[in-house]
Amino acid sequence: MSGSTTNNPGPLRAGTPAWLRGLAGLTGFAVILEIVPRIGVVSPHYLPPFSEIMVALFRELMSATFWTAFADTMRAWALGLLISLVAGTVVGIVIGSSSLLRALTHSTIEFLRPIPSVALIPLAVLLFGTQLASTLILVVYAAFWQVLIQVLYGVQDVDPVARETARSYGLGTWAQVRYLIWPTMLPYLMTGVRLAAAVALILAITSEIAIDTEGLGREISQTESGGAVAIMYAYVIVTGIVGVVVNLGARALERRVLFWHPSMRLDAAGAAP
């Protein structure tokens, strides 16, 4: 019929994998970064062409300095994330399981949580200087709240009827945590893990730039101050790649751990053609 329209995206667009569309977008962005400095929109002194950045990146990949800095950043990220997960989970279960503790700590949590981690930089430097512990303070402080809040939500989501039934059957504290609280809380915890992993990486690199601790952030700062702009952008690209890998890894872990959860089955059904 004339005048009727359809919103059919077409066979090519509908059949194109998501990763391929993402790759096309990145390729387009790289082309823009190559053209913009060459036509004079931005001075190559401040933004070298993408090809020069890639050459600098491959050179850095061949150096021991790069891999040492990469290892330092990933160590700070992993340690900070691990401490945050353990502390946030334990504290969240303890507080969430007690209505009295929830009431007593609510105002304190709401006061401390919005404080940005970068505000603690002077304290971290005063206590530990430019050591790894300074980075860990910032990473743990930022990531801890991501885990704690999610765990609190998860514990509070436990069915009151199921909780009372467990008590009536004489289940102890550890049995309730294992068989009642943990399964209910786990989806919330995995969300906290995903958020905390990204936040921990951001704060690890930020602290390395601000405090001058060892890692990729320090290399970004030093190459910028030394005028090696192409190398600086190369390190920035590396941090972006690491961020993508961390996010994908966290999502893969979430799907693997929560394979039994209805939300994962719904996501899988929605992704199916």
GITABEL-V585928 format. One record per pair of residues at least 24 apart in sequence whose C-alpha atoms are under 8 Angstrom apart, sorted by the first residue. I is the first residue (numbers start at 1). J is the second residue. D is the distance in whole Angstrom. If there is no record, write none. Layout:
i->I j->J d->D
i->I j->J d->D
This chain:
i->45 j->229 d->7
i->46 j->229 d->7
i->47 j->229 d->7
i->47 j->230 d->8
i->48 j->229 d->7
i->48 j->230 d->6
i->52 j->230 d->7
i->53 j->230 d->5
i->53 j->231 d->7
i->53 j->233 d->6
i->53 j->234 d->6
i->54 j->234 d->7
i->56 j->230 d->6
i->56 j->231 d->5
i->56 j->234 d->6
i->57 j->231 d->7
i->57 j->234 d->5
i->57 j->235 d->7
i->60 j->231 d->8
i->66 j->216 d->8
i->68 j->215 d->7
i->69 j->214 d->6
i->69 j->215 d->4
i->69 j->216 d->5
i->69 j->219 d->7
i->70 j->215 d->6
i->70 j->216 d->6
i->71 j->215 d->7
i->72 j->214 d->6
i->72 j->215 d->5
i->72 j->216 d->8
i->73 j->204 d->7
i->73 j->205 d->7
i->73 j->214 d->7
i->73 j->215 d->5
i->73 j->216 d->6
i->73 j->217 d->8
i->76 j->132 d->7
i->76 j->135 d->7
i->76 j->136 d->6
i->76 j->204 d->6
i->77 j->139 d->7
i->77 j->197 d->8
i->77 j->200 d->6
i->77 j->201 d->6
i->77 j->204 d->6
i->79 j->136 d->7
i->80 j->136 d->5
i->80 j->137 d->8
i->80 j->139 d->5
i->80 j->140 d->5
i->80 j->143 d->8
i->80 j->200 d->7
i->81 j->139 d->7
i->81 j->140 d->7
i->81 j->143 d->7
i->81 j->196 d->7
i->81 j->197 d->6
i->81 j->200 d->6
i->83 j->140 d->7
i->84 j->140 d->5
i->84 j->141 d->8
i->84 j->143 d->6
i->84 j->144 d->4
i->84 j->147 d->7
i->84 j->196 d->8
i->85 j->144 d->7
i->85 j->147 d->6
i->85 j->193 d->7
i->87 j->144 d->7
i->88 j->144 d->5
i->88 j->145 d->7
i->88 j->147 d->5
i->88 j->148 d->4
i->88 j->151 d->7
i->89 j->147 d->7
i->89 j->148 d->6
i->89 j->151 d->6
i->89 j->189 d->8
i->91 j->148 d->7
i->92 j->148 d->5
i->92 j->149 d->7
i->92 j->151 d->5
i->92 j->152 d->5
i->92 j->155 d->8
i->93 j->151 d->7
i->93 j->152 d->7
i->93 j->155 d->7
i->95 j->152 d->7
i->96 j->151 d->8
i->96 j->152 d->5
i->96 j->153 d->8
i->96 j->155 d->6
i->96 j->156 d->6
i->97 j->155 d->7
i->97 j->156 d->8
i->113 j->145 d->6
i->116 j->142 d->7
i->117 j->141 d->6
i->117 j->142 d->6
i->117 j->203 d->8
i->118 j->207 d->8
i->121 j->207 d->8
i->121 j->210 d->8
i->121 j->211 d->7
i->125 j->211 d->7
i->129 j->211 d->8
i->130 j->211 d->6
i->130 j->212 d->6
i->130 j->213 d->5
i->131 j->213 d->6
i->132 j->213 d->7
i->132 j->214 d->8
i->134 j->207 d->8
i->134 j->211 d->8
i->135 j->203 d->8
i->135 j->204 d->6
i->135 j->207 d->6
i->135 j->208 d->7
i->135 j->211 d->8
i->135 j->213 d->7
i->136 j->204 d->8
i->138 j->203 d->6
i->138 j->204 d->8
i->138 j->207 d->7
i->139 j->199 d->8
i->139 j->200 d->5
i->139 j->201 d->8
i->139 j->203 d->5
i->139 j->204 d->6
i->140 j->200 d->7
i->142 j->196 d->8
i->142 j->199 d->7
i->142 j->200 d->7
i->142 j->203 d->7
i->143 j->195 d->8
i->143 j->196 d->5
i->143 j->197 d->7
i->143 j->199 d->6
i->143 j->200 d->6
i->144 j->196 d->7
i->146 j->192 d->5
i->146 j->193 d->8
i->146 j->195 d->6
i->146 j->196 d->6
i->147 j->189 d->6
i->147 j->192 d->4
i->147 j->193 d->6
i->147 j->195 d->8
i->147 j->196 d->7
i->148 j->192 d->8
i->149 j->192 d->8
i->150 j->188 d->5
i->150 j->189 d->6
i->150 j->191 d->7
i->150 j->192 d->6
i->151 j->185 d->6
i->151 j->188 d->6
i->151 j->189 d->6
i->151 j->192 d->8
i->153 j->185 d->8
i->153 j->188 d->7
i->154 j->181 d->8
i->154 j->184 d->6
i->154 j->185 d->4
i->154 j->186 d->7
i->154 j->187 d->8
i->154 j->188 d->5
i->154 j->189 d->7
i->155 j->181 d->6
i->155 j->184 d->7
i->155 j->185 d->6
i->157 j->184 d->7
i->157 j->185 d->8
i->158 j->184 d->6
i->158 j->185 d->8
i->186 j->258 d->8
i->187 j->258 d->7
i->187 j->261 d->8
i->190 j->254 d->6
i->191 j->254 d->8
i->193 j->250 d->7
i->194 j->247 d->7
i->194 j->250 d->5
i->194 j->251 d->7
i->194 j->254 d->8
i->197 j->246 d->7
i->197 j->247 d->7
i->197 j->250 d->7
i->198 j->243 d->7
i->198 j->246 d->7
i->198 j->247 d->7
i->201 j->243 d->7
